[in-house]
Structure formats: structure tokens, C-alpha cells
Amino acid sequence: MSPETISPGGLRETSEPRATPGEGGDFSVNYEPLSGDRRFTVPISPAPPESYLLQVEGTFENGVYFLRAVEVDVAVEEEKLPDALRSLIDAVRDWLEYLAEERPALTPDLERQRRYTRLLRYDSDTWFR
């Protein structure tokens, strides 16, 4: 490796290669001292209040994943789990947008779901417990 090579972690090599004897022959190794003052900032989505997070129930039967967001009673079925998760997010978003924009008259048991429209202010990857 050249001293100009950037390692998988994104850090530049700081030493010249040295031969290290081993059972299978000589190995070339670069050493880099760790610096305690390196910091990385990773943006994360703010999470909604705990009381607004949705519980997901799921089953897998006959090659089909069934997922349901319990509090808003939205369910989807897909053959692949990643597709089921995307479909569930889309279906929940559609339902919450409908509740927020159309403001339909709901029965008392469904009226409780309207409070979850607040989730639309947050990234969908933070909606579930």
C-alpha cells in the first residue's frame, strides 16, 4: 500500500509499509496512531414523542409478509420484507395525509387515529417502535 492510500475508514495512511514475518511469509503492514480528537458528525432524524410511535405487528405465512400498524389499523401484504416495510410506510403516510388534509368525519373509535397526523412532521423512519 502506498502512504497516499486512503483506508476503508477514510483515514490516510501515516506510516511506510514494514515487512512483518509470519507463518506464511512476510506481510506488509501500515501502522497509524489513533488520534483522540477526530470527530464525525452524523445527522439523524429527530424522533417523535414516544406517545406517538406506532407498534407494528407482523406475520409470515405462505410466503407472504403481513404487517400492520396497530394504532392506525393500516395493514399491508408483500412477498418480500423490505417491500412490506416500504408499503406499510406508504400506506400509513397516505392514511395520515388523508386525515390531515381532508379532515373527514370519523366514528369515535377512528377519531383517536387523527392524533397520529403529527407523525407527518417527522421522517417516516422514526414512526415505529
trRosetta pair geometry for C-beta under 8 A, 3 or more apart (Angstrom, degrees):
i j d omega theta_ij theta_ji phi_ij phi_ji
1 5 4.6 -85 -173 26 99 156
1 13 6.3 142 130 -56 123 165
1 17 6.1 140 51 -71 75 117
1 28 7.1 171 13 122 80 118
1 30 5.6 -77 73 -23 128 132
2 5 4.9 126 61 -30 74 94
2 13 7.5 152 103 50 45 139
3 12 7.8 44 163 167 67 92
3 13 5.1 -134 -145 94 48 107
3 14 7.3 54 -155 -130 99 13
3 15 7.3 -151 -112 83 100 20
3 16 6.2 -41 -66 -92 117 57
3 30 7.5 162 -102 -129 61 134
4 12 7.3 -35 -147 -152 36 103
4 13 7.5 -33 12 45 10 102
5 12 7.9 140 82 -148 40 59
5 13 5.4 32 63 -3 84 127
5 30 8.0 175 61 -4 118 166
6 10 6.2 -4 174 -144 114 34
6 11 7.1 154 -158 71 73 23
6 12 5.8 -44 -103 -92 73 59
6 13 7.7 -142 -96 -13 26 79
7 10 7.1 -53 74 16 71 18
7 11 5.3 -11 43 59 113 76
7 12 7.7 -178 3 -98 85 11
7 13 6.5 114 -41 -61 99 81
7 32 7.8 -119 -18 5 145 151
11 32 6.4 145 128 138 127 162
13 30 4.6 -21 -151 162 123 153
13 32 6.1 -124 -141 -65 49 121
14 30 7.9 132 47 171 47 107
14 31 7.9 -61 71 98 85 56
14 32 4.7 107 27 -121 101 88
14 33 7.2 -60 70 24 144 75
15 18 7.4 -36 144 -16 119 103
15 30 5.2 160 69 -162 91 74
15 31 4.7 13 24 56 156 71
15 32 6.3 -148 0 -72 98 57
16 30 7.5 -134 125 -116 11 87
17 28 4.4 6 -173 -175 125 106
17 29 6.8 132 -149 58 71 26
17 30 5.6 -55 -90 -69 63 81
18 28 7.2 151 67 -148 29 60
18 29 6.1 -35 60 61 80 79
18 30 7.9 132 12 -92 76 39
18 31 7.6 -7 19 -6 120 105
19 26 4.5 -13 -166 -174 105 128
19 27 7.3 134 -157 67 53 36
19 28 6.2 -34 -95 -92 55 67
20 26 6.7 136 64 -161 38 69
20 27 4.9 -32 64 65 96 89
20 28 7.5 161 15 -93 84 17
20 29 5.3 14 -6 6 131 121
21 25 8.0 -108 -146 156 58 25
21 26 5.8 -43 -98 -101 51 72
21 27 8.0 143 -119 18 4 77
22 25 6.5 0 64 65 86 37
22 26 7.0 134 20 -116 82 21
22 27 5.2 35 -4 -12 131 112
35 38 5.0 94 85 -25 103 102
45 122 6.7 102 162 -173 115 84
45 123 3.9 -78 -138 28 153 134
45 125 6.2 125 28 67 151 102
45 126 5.1 -136 107 -38 123 127
46 122 6.6 -111 87 -124 79 99
46 126 7.4 14 99 -105 39 175
47 53 8.0 -4 178 -78 105 111
47 122 7.0 51 -152 -152 25 143
47 126 4.7 -157 -118 -164 65 126
48 52 4.5 -78 142 78 128 125
48 53 6.5 164 78 -66 105 69
48 118 6.8 124 -145 120 128 99
48 119 5.7 -50 -62 -111 162 68
48 121 7.5 116 -96 70 103 94
48 122 4.7 -110 -52 -18 97 159
48 126 6.0 139 0 125 82 112
48 127 7.0 36 14 -108 132 51
49 52 5.2 82 66 7 81 103
49 53 7.9 -130 101 -24 46 81
50 53 5.9 -38 -157 2 42 116
52 115 7.4 -133 -112 134 92 95
52 116 6.2 146 -158 -121 88 66
52 118 5.7 -88 -127 81 150 117
52 119 5.8 -179 158 -69 119 88
53 127 6.7 147 -137 169 60 39
53 128 6.4 87 -172 -164 90 14
53 129 4.7 103 140 -63 127 78
54 69 4.6 -5 168 -159 138 103
54 70 6.8 164 -174 42 80 72
54 71 5.2 -125 -125 31 80 114
54 72 6.6 -36 -120 3 130 103
54 92 7.0 -121 0 -136 175 149
54 116 7.1 59 -71 -141 106 136
54 119 7.5 4 -26 -90 111 157
54 127 5.5 5 20 151 110 91
54 128 5.2 -49 71 -104 86 64
54 129 6.9 -141 82 -8 35 82
55 69 7.4 130 73 -158 45 53
55 70 4.4 -13 76 27 99 127
55 71 6.5 107 27 -24 83 93
55 128 7.5 109 -110 -155 15 79
55 129 5.4 -7 -96 24 62 126
56 67 5.8 -12 -171 -166 109 99
56 68 6.9 149 -156 74 58 44
56 69 5.9 -32 -97 -95 73 57
56 70 7.2 -154 -91 -13 20 87
56 88 7.1 52 -127 170 122 158
56 128 5.3 6 -25 -150 116 129
56 129 7.4 -165 8 48 80 80
57 67 7.2 156 82 -154 49 48
57 68 4.7 -12 58 58 97 99
57 70 5.9 85 -14 -65 104 101
58 65 6.5 -12 -165 -171 108 92
58 66 6.5 158 -151 85 56 57
58 67 4.7 -10 -100 -102 94 73
58 68 7.4 -178 -75 19 49 68
58 84 7.7 99 -131 136 118 143
59 65 7.6 163 85 -153 43 49
59 66 4.9 -4 57 56 88 106
60 64 7.2 174 -150 83 55 38
60 65 5.4 -21 -100 -99 82 66
60 66 7.5 -173 -80 18 33 74
61 64 6.3 -24 72 58 61 84
61 66 7.1 -7 26 -1 96 117
63 79 6.1 -4 150 -139 89 88
64 77 5.3 9 173 -173 119 104
64 78 7.1 156 -157 80 75 21
64 79 6.0 -54 -106 -95 62 54
65 77 6.9 162 82 -151 51 53
65 78 5.5 -18 58 65 100 73
65 79 7.2 110 11 -160 86 7
65 80 7.2 -42 7 105 128 12
65 81 5.2 133 -72 -93 163 61
65 83 7.9 140 49 70 127 85
65 84 4.1 -85 98 -49 127 159
66 75 6.7 2 -175 -173 87 110
66 76 7.6 177 -148 89 48 43
66 77 5.2 -14 -99 -99 72 84
66 84 7.7 -115 -80 -143 8 136
67 75 6.8 171 91 -149 46 63
67 76 5.6 -7 59 57 91 87
67 77 8.0 171 21 -83 66 38
67 84 4.9 126 -4 161 124 112
67 85 6.9 102 -35 -84 173 49
67 87 7.8 135 52 77 121 98
67 88 4.7 -60 104 -71 130 138
68 73 7.3 -12 -174 -144 105 40
68 74 7.0 163 -154 83 60 42
68 75 4.1 -17 -101 -98 88 92
68 76 7.9 174 -80 19 49 56
68 88 8.0 -140 -88 -125 13 119
69 72 5.1 2 110 49 115 97
69 73 7.4 -70 85 -8 72 10
69 74 4.7 8 44 53 108 93
69 75 7.6 -152 22 -71 63 48
69 88 6.2 138 -37 -175 102 107
69 91 7.9 -179 8 92 121 104
69 92 5.2 58 -3 -88 164 122
69 128 7.4 -107 -115 -100 98 102
70 73 7.1 10 -173 -73 29 52
71 113 7.0 147 144 -113 76 77
71 116 6.3 138 118 -69 122 143
72 92 6.1 104 71 -133 149 90
72 95 6.0 131 162 108 130 144
72 96 7.2 -52 -129 -64 156 89
72 113 4.9 100 -122 -144 72 114
72 116 5.6 -103 -71 62 115 162
73 113 7.3 -78 22 -88 94 137
74 88 7.0 128 114 -154 106 72
74 91 4.9 166 172 126 123 110
74 92 5.1 170 67 -84 156 68
74 95 5.3 -134 -83 -9 134 154
75 88 7.9 -29 -147 -112 26 92
75 91 7.8 -71 64 122 19 159
76 84 5.9 163 103 -153 111 70
76 87 4.1 167 -179 119 157 116
76 88 4.9 -137 22 -73 129 68
76 91 5.4 -177 -59 -7 115 149
77 84 7.2 -33 -160 -115 19 104
78 81 7.6 153 87 -89 111 15
78 83 4.0 -156 170 105 149 105
78 84 3.9 -156 42 -71 115 73
78 87 5.4 158 -46 7 130 145
79 83 6.9 19 55 58 63 141
80 83 4.4 80 69 11 93 110
80 84 6.9 -162 92 -12 46 86
81 84 5.4 -53 -144 34 35 114
81 85 6.4 34 158 -19 67 101
82 85 5.8 -52 -149 34 33 111
82 86 6.5 30 154 -14 65 105
83 86 5.8 -56 -147 40 32 109
83 87 6.0 33 154 -19 66 109
84 87 5.6 -55 -143 39 29 112
84 88 6.2 33 155 -23 64 105
85 88 5.7 -52 -147 33 30 112
85 89 6.6 30 155 -17 63 104
86 89 5.8 -54 -150 36 32 111
86 90 6.3 30 153 -16 66 108
87 90 5.7 -56 -146 40 32 111
87 91 6.0 30 157 -19 67 109
88 91 5.8 -55 -142 38 29 109
88 92 6.2 27 159 -17 65 107
89 92 6.0 -57 -146 38 27 108
89 93 6.2 28 155 -19 64 109
89 124 4.7 81 -159 166 118 137
89 127 7.4 142 -122 38 85 139
90 93 5.7 -56 -146 38 28 112
90 94 6.3 30 155 -21 65 106
91 94 5.7 -50 -146 34 31 112
91 95 6.4 29 155 -17 63 107
92 95 5.8 -57 -149 38 31 110
92 96 6.2 24 157 -14 67 110
92 119 7.8 -39 148 100 117 148
92 124 7.7 140 78 -142 117 109
92 127 6.8 147 119 142 152 160
93 96 6.0 -60 -143 42 28 106
93 97 6.0 28 159 -19 66 109
93 120 7.3 109 -139 -106 75 88
93 124 6.3 -43 -66 -97 117 130
94 97 5.9 -57 -144 38 26 110
94 98 6.3 30 155 -22 62 107
95 98 5.7 -55 -151 34 29 114
95 99 6.5 27 152 -17 63 105
95 113 7.8 -57 149 160 118 134
96 99 5.6 -51 -148 37 35 112
96 100 6.2 30 155 -16 67 109
96 116 6.0 -99 -108 112 114 92
96 117 5.0 159 -169 -109 91 61
96 119 6.1 -80 -135 62 164 106
96 120 5.5 -177 130 -56 126 106
97 100 5.7 -58 -142 41 31 109
97 101 5.7 11 166 -4 69 116
97 120 6.7 119 -78 -105 70 139
98 101 6.5 -63 -130 46 21 96
98 102 5.4 -16 -175 18 63 122
98 104 7.3 -6 152 -6 93 118
99 102 7.1 -53 -104 52 12 87
99 103 7.3 60 177 -92 46 37
99 104 7.1 -80 -116 28 54 90
99 106 7.9 5 -125 -50 100 139
99 113 6.7 -133 -97 115 157 98
99 114 5.3 -164 177 -116 128 69
99 116 7.9 61 67 69 157 83
99 117 5.2 -135 96 -73 113 118
100 103 7.5 -12 173 -62 17 71
100 117 4.2 145 -71 -156 100 133
100 120 6.2 -45 -34 3 160 157
106 110 4.0 -121 -179 95 117 109
106 111 4.7 162 90 -72 115 65
106 113 7.4 -132 -173 45 164 103
106 114 6.9 -170 22 -47 150 112
107 110 5.0 78 55 18 78 103
107 111 6.9 -128 94 -24 35 88
108 111 5.4 -42 -141 16 33 121
108 112 7.9 44 161 -25 56 88
109 112 6.8 -42 -176 12 35 110
110 113 5.5 -38 -173 15 60 118
111 114 5.8 -29 -171 -1 51 117
112 115 6.6 -35 -179 9 50 111
113 116 5.8 -46 -174 22 59 115
114 117 6.0 -20 -177 -10 54 113
115 118 6.6 -21 167 0 58 111
116 119 5.3 -4 176 -5 74 116
117 120 5.8 -19 -180 0 61 116
118 121 6.1 -35 -180 12 57 114
119 122 5.7 -68 -164 42 54 105
119 124 8.0 68 155 -109 106 58
119 127 5.1 58 -164 -118 131 104
122 126 5.0 -87 155 71 124 125
122 127 6.8 153 91 -71 116 74
123 126 5.3 83 71 4 82 104
124 127 5.5 -26 -157 -10 51 122
